[in-house]
Amino acid sequence: MCPSCAYRRDLAFGDGLALSVDAGCVHFHHATPLRTLSSALVGEGFGRSRHFCNFHVDKDYAGRAPRADLLDWLARRGLDGEQSVAMMTAVSPAHLALEAVDAGERSVLAAVTAGVGNAVDITSPALGDPRPVVGTINILVFIDGHLDDGAMVNAVQSVTEAKVQALGSWDVRDPHTGTPATGTSTDCLAIAATQRGDPTPYAGSGTRLGRAIGDAVYRAVLASLAMTEEAR
């Protein structure tokens, strides 16, 4: 758990990564740009970023231009949108969970804020779905290693498998179908790699790195859910 209004450098993740948390934002900063793959509205796709922000919004947030809002919030903090990955959540920054795993030559740090107010089974029909957009699972995974493009995509697969496993362990259900949830309708993910060391083309379940990603994400999702549910 990461307490509110904290500043940390002891993140069990190589050199150069720092974390600050306040009531409005979880902000990771790296001394040099990291190779990224993200579904975030700011910093989407493949790129390079130094700032990784998870902004807190009210549960009734209904912004019609969320990307513009994110860029504005970054600017207010003096952060360059071109060097940032930014996402948002109604989950309190105080419910950030951090889990680090050593994968030998590579290390992994998972940072998760998890809420399941709009849990969804992705295999269920979407027509007429009235669920509100009030909960989300935002995942940042930092990898101190060198991943090629295929391995970055592989890492996304490993994160997703671990997230689904965590939701199954918590018995999270889609409230509209009663079936096991696979996530929420607003989940966001970013992978960030230092690109240090020998390159690898793999980060799936058949590799030590993939298992480390899975372990870290699984435990971080469960830890954040525990904090979020206790606060309800």
C-alpha positions as CSV (number, residue, x, y, z in Angstrom):
1,M,0.0,0.0,0.0
2,C,1.2,3.5,-0.8
3,P,0.0,6.1,1.8
4,S,-1.5,9.4,0.6
5,C,0.7,12.4,0.3
6,A,3.9,10.3,0.1
7,Y,7.1,10.6,-1.9
8,R,9.2,7.5,-2.5
9,R,12.3,6.4,-4.3
10,D,12.6,3.0,-2.6
11,L,10.5,1.2,-5.1
12,A,12.6,-2.0,-5.6
13,F,12.9,-1.2,-9.2
14,G,16.4,-0.5,-10.6
15,D,17.5,3.1,-10.6
16,G,15.8,6.3,-11.6
17,L,12.1,5.7,-10.7
18,A,10.4,7.9,-8.1
19,L,6.8,8.1,-6.9
20,S,4.7,10.9,-5.5
21,V,1.1,10.5,-4.3
22,D,-1.4,13.2,-3.3
23,A,-5.2,13.4,-3.1
24,G,-5.4,14.2,-6.8
25,C,-2.8,12.0,-8.5
26,V,-0.4,9.0,-8.5
27,H,2.7,10.2,-10.3
28,F,5.6,8.0,-11.2
29,H,8.6,9.8,-12.7
30,H,11.7,8.2,-14.3
31,A,15.0,10.0,-14.9
32,T,15.1,8.9,-18.5
33,P,12.3,8.1,-21.0
34,L,10.9,4.5,-20.8
35,R,9.7,2.5,-23.8
36,T,5.9,2.3,-23.4
37,L,2.8,0.5,-24.7
38,S,-0.4,1.9,-23.4
39,S,-4.2,2.1,-23.8
40,A,-4.2,5.5,-22.0
41,L,-5.8,8.5,-23.6
42,V,-2.5,10.4,-23.2
43,G,0.5,8.4,-24.3
44,E,-1.5,5.8,-26.2
45,G,0.1,3.1,-28.3
46,F,3.9,2.7,-28.5
47,G,6.0,5.6,-27.4
48,R,8.5,6.9,-24.8
49,S,7.5,8.6,-21.6
50,R,9.1,9.9,-18.3
51,H,5.9,10.7,-16.4
52,F,3.1,8.2,-15.6
53,C,0.0,9.7,-13.9
54,N,-3.1,8.2,-12.6
55,F,-5.5,11.1,-11.9
56,H,-8.3,10.8,-9.3
57,V,-11.8,12.0,-10.4
58,D,-15.2,12.1,-8.7
59,K,-17.5,9.2,-9.2
60,D,-19.9,11.5,-11.1
61,Y,-17.2,12.7,-13.5
62,A,-18.7,13.0,-16.9
63,G,-16.2,14.9,-18.9
64,R,-17.0,15.1,-22.6
65,A,-13.3,15.7,-23.5
66,P,-11.3,13.4,-21.1
67,R,-8.1,13.6,-23.1
68,A,-8.2,17.4,-23.0
69,D,-8.9,17.2,-19.2
70,L,-5.9,14.9,-18.8
71,L,-3.6,17.3,-20.7
72,D,-4.9,20.2,-18.7
73,W,-4.2,18.4,-15.4
74,L,-0.7,17.5,-16.6
75,A,0.0,21.1,-17.6
76,R,-1.2,22.4,-14.2
77,R,1.5,20.1,-12.6
78,G,4.1,21.4,-15.0
79,L,4.3,18.1,-16.9
80,D,4.8,17.7,-20.6
81,G,2.0,15.8,-22.3
82,E,4.4,14.6,-25.0
83,Q,6.5,12.8,-22.3
84,S,3.6,11.5,-20.3
85,V,1.2,8.6,-20.0
86,A,-2.0,9.7,-18.2
87,M,-5.1,7.9,-17.1
88,M,-7.9,8.6,-14.6
89,T,-9.9,6.7,-12.0
90,A,-12.5,7.2,-9.3
91,V,-10.5,4.9,-7.0
92,S,-8.7,6.8,-4.3
93,P,-4.9,7.2,-4.7
94,A,-4.7,6.0,-1.1
95,H,-5.7,2.6,-2.5
96,L,-2.7,2.2,-4.7
97,A,-1.1,-1.2,-4.4
98,L,2.6,-1.8,-5.3
99,E,4.1,-5.2,-5.9
100,A,7.6,-5.9,-7.0
101,V,9.0,-9.2,-8.3
102,D,12.6,-10.1,-9.2
103,A,12.9,-12.0,-12.5
104,G,16.6,-12.5,-12.4
105,E,18.2,-10.2,-15.0
106,R,14.9,-8.3,-15.1
107,S,12.7,-6.9,-12.4
108,V,9.0,-6.0,-12.4
109,L,7.0,-3.4,-10.5
110,A,3.2,-3.4,-10.7
111,A,1.2,-0.4,-9.6
112,V,-2.6,-0.9,-9.4
113,T,-5.7,1.1,-8.4
114,A,-8.7,-1.3,-8.6
115,G,-12.4,-0.7,-8.3
116,V,-15.1,-3.0,-9.7
117,G,-18.2,-0.8,-9.6
118,N,-18.7,-1.5,-13.3
119,A,-17.4,-5.0,-13.5
120,V,-18.1,-6.7,-16.8
121,D,-17.9,-10.1,-18.5
122,I,-16.5,-9.2,-21.9
123,T,-18.3,-12.3,-23.4
124,S,-21.7,-11.0,-22.5
125,P,-23.9,-9.0,-25.0
126,A,-23.4,-5.2,-24.9
127,L,-26.8,-4.2,-26.2
128,G,-28.9,-2.4,-23.6
129,D,-26.1,-2.5,-21.0
130,P,-26.9,0.2,-18.5
131,R,-23.8,-0.1,-16.2
132,P,-22.4,3.2,-14.9
133,V,-18.8,4.2,-15.5
134,V,-17.8,4.5,-11.8
135,G,-15.1,1.9,-11.2
136,T,-12.0,0.9,-13.1
137,I,-8.8,-1.1,-12.8
138,N,-5.8,0.9,-13.8
139,I,-2.5,-1.0,-14.1
140,L,1.0,0.3,-14.6
141,V,3.8,-2.2,-15.0
142,F,7.4,-1.1,-15.0
143,I,10.0,-3.6,-16.3
144,D,13.7,-3.1,-15.8
145,G,14.6,-4.9,-18.9
146,H,14.8,-4.7,-22.7
147,L,11.7,-5.8,-24.6
148,D,11.1,-5.8,-28.3
149,D,7.7,-4.9,-29.7
150,G,6.5,-8.4,-29.6
151,A,7.5,-8.8,-26.0
152,M,5.7,-5.6,-25.1
153,V,2.5,-7.0,-26.5
154,N,3.2,-10.3,-24.8
155,A,3.5,-8.4,-21.5
156,V,0.0,-7.0,-22.1
157,Q,-1.3,-10.5,-22.5
158,S,0.4,-11.6,-19.2
159,V,-1.1,-8.6,-17.3
160,T,-4.5,-9.4,-18.7
161,E,-4.4,-13.1,-17.7
162,A,-3.2,-12.1,-14.2
163,K,-6.0,-9.5,-13.8
164,V,-8.7,-12.0,-14.8
165,Q,-7.2,-14.6,-12.4
166,A,-7.3,-12.0,-9.6
167,L,-10.9,-11.1,-10.3
168,G,-11.8,-14.8,-10.3
169,S,-10.1,-15.3,-6.9
170,W,-12.1,-12.3,-5.5
171,D,-15.2,-13.8,-7.2
172,V,-16.1,-10.6,-8.9
173,R,-19.2,-11.0,-11.0
174,D,-20.8,-9.0,-13.8
175,P,-23.9,-7.6,-12.0
176,H,-26.0,-7.8,-15.1
177,T,-25.3,-11.4,-16.1
178,G,-24.1,-13.0,-12.9
179,T,-21.2,-14.5,-14.8
180,P,-17.5,-14.1,-13.7
181,A,-16.2,-10.6,-14.6
182,T,-13.1,-10.3,-16.8
183,G,-12.5,-6.6,-16.0
184,T,-14.4,-3.3,-16.0
185,S,-15.6,-1.4,-19.0
186,T,-13.0,1.4,-18.4
187,D,-9.8,-0.6,-17.5
188,C,-6.5,1.1,-18.5
189,L,-3.0,-0.4,-18.9
190,A,0.5,0.8,-19.5
191,I,3.7,-1.2,-19.9
192,A,7.0,0.7,-19.4
193,A,10.4,-0.8,-20.0
194,T,13.8,0.7,-19.3
195,Q,15.3,-1.1,-22.3
196,R,18.4,-2.0,-20.2
197,G,20.2,-5.3,-20.7
198,D,19.9,-7.9,-23.4
199,P,16.7,-7.8,-25.5
200,T,14.0,-10.4,-25.2
201,P,11.2,-11.2,-27.7
202,Y,9.1,-13.0,-25.0
203,A,7.2,-12.0,-21.9
204,G,4.5,-14.6,-21.7
205,S,3.6,-17.4,-19.3
206,G,6.4,-19.6,-20.6
207,T,9.1,-17.2,-19.4
208,R,10.4,-16.1,-16.1
209,L,9.6,-12.5,-17.0
210,G,6.0,-13.3,-17.9
211,R,5.5,-15.2,-14.6
212,A,7.0,-12.3,-12.7
213,I,4.5,-9.9,-14.4
214,G,1.7,-12.2,-13.6
215,D,2.7,-12.6,-10.0
216,A,3.1,-8.9,-9.4
217,V,-0.2,-7.9,-11.2
218,Y,-2.2,-10.6,-9.5
219,R,-1.1,-9.6,-6.0
220,A,-1.4,-5.9,-6.7
221,V,-5.0,-6.2,-8.0
222,L,-6.0,-8.2,-5.0
223,A,-4.3,-5.8,-2.6
224,S,-6.0,-2.7,-4.1
225,L,-9.4,-4.4,-4.2
226,A,-9.0,-5.2,-0.5
227,M,-8.4,-1.6,0.3
228,T,-11.1,-0.3,-2.0
229,E,-13.7,-2.7,-0.6
230,E,-12.8,-2.0,3.0
231,A,-13.4,1.7,2.4
232,R,-16.9,1.2,1.0
